[in-house]
Amino acid sequence: MTTEEKEVYSAYEAINTAMIEKDRAAMERYFDEKLTFTHMSGKKQTRDEFVGEIMDGTLNYFKVDTKDFSIIVDGDTAHMKVTHKLTAKVYGISGSWTMSGENTYKKSGGIWVRIK
C-alpha cells in the first residue's frame, strides 16, 4: 500500500473505533458535516442525526471485521470499496451483518475525512 492508501485505511479504522467507543469528537472530525448516511432499511440521516443515535444508544456498534477492501487515491480524494462484518445492536435488533459499500474521502486539515 502507498502512504496515502495507508492514511485512508487508518481513517477508516479510526471511524470504526469512534463508532464503537461512542467518541463524538472523533466521529465529527472524520465525518464531513454534509455527509449523509443510508441504512440497510433505506433510512437516510444527516451526520448529526447518525452521531446522535450512536451517542444515545439507538445505534450500538460492537465490532467491525474487515474482510476485503481496495483504495484508489486521486490527489486529495480517495475512493474505498470495503466488505466487512458488522456486529451491532441497531434499533433494538442484535446481529452480525456482512456489508459491502463504497466510501469517498477527502484530505482536509491533514486527515482523510469521509465525505460520501
Buried (B, 14 or more C-beta within 10 A) or exposed (E): EEEBBEBBBEBBEBBBBBBBEBBEEBBBBBBBEEBEBEEEEEEEBBBEEBBBBBEEEBBBBEEBEEEEBEBEBEEEBBBBEBBBEBBBBBEEEEEEEEEEEEBBBBBEEEBBBBBE
